[in-house]
Amino acid sequence: MSSKNQITIPVAALAETGIHAGDRLMVRADGPGRVVLVLEGDPIAEFAGALTGCWESGDLDRLRDEWD
């Protein structure tokens, strides 16, 4: 660990995890002497399609027509 609290992750570890330069990571403590890095997901991709089936075909068009 550097004096600026930075670490260098070995290339082999990065390749195995799929982490690339520029990726955002969440950092959490996992007990004494243990830190876990987790690749942040894309929040848009995570929730895309979550409401599939909540609206019937044409419902949104009818709501939009009410605005006119």
C-alpha positions in Angstrom: 0.0 0.0 0.0 1.4 3.4 -1.0 1.6 6.4 1.3 -1.5 7.7 -0.6 -3.4 4.5 0.4 -3.3 3.2 -3.2 -2.8 -0.4 -4.2 -1.6 -2.0 -7.4 -3.7 -5.1 -8.5 -1.7 -7.7 -10.4 -2.6 -8.1 -14.1 -3.4 -11.8 -13.6 -6.0 -11.0 -10.9 -7.5 -8.3 -13.1 -7.7 -10.7 -16.1 -9.4 -13.4 -13.9 -12.0 -11.0 -12.6 -12.8 -9.1 -15.8 -11.9 -5.8 -14.2 -10.5 -3.2 -16.6 -8.9 0.2 -16.3 -11.6 2.8 -15.8 -14.1 0.4 -14.1 -15.8 1.6 -11.0 -15.3 -0.6 -7.9 -17.1 -0.7 -4.6 -14.8 -1.3 -1.6 -15.9 -2.8 1.6 -14.1 -4.1 4.7 -14.6 -7.8 5.3 -12.9 -8.3 8.7 -9.5 -7.6 10.0 -6.9 -7.3 7.2 -9.4 -8.1 4.5 -10.8 -5.7 1.9 -13.3 -6.8 -0.9 -13.5 -5.0 -4.3 -16.7 -5.5 -6.2 -17.3 -4.2 -9.8 -20.1 -1.8 -9.8 -23.0 -2.7 -12.1 -24.7 -0.5 -14.6 -27.9 0.7 -12.7 -29.8 1.2 -16.0 -29.0 -2.3 -17.2 -29.9 -3.7 -13.8 -33.4 -2.3 -13.8 -34.1 -2.4 -17.6 -37.2 -4.6 -18.2 -38.1 -4.7 -14.5 -41.7 -3.5 -15.2 -42.3 -5.8 -18.2 -45.9 -6.9 -18.1 -47.1 -4.2 -15.7 -48.7 -2.3 -18.6 -51.0 -3.8 -21.2 -50.5 -3.0 -24.9 -51.8 0.5 -25.6 -52.0 1.7 -22.0 -49.2 4.2 -22.4 -50.6 5.5 -25.6 -54.0 6.1 -24.0 -52.3 8.0 -21.1 -50.4 10.1 -23.6 -53.6 10.9 -25.5 -55.0 12.3 -22.2 -52.3 14.9 -22.1 -53.4 16.5 -25.4 
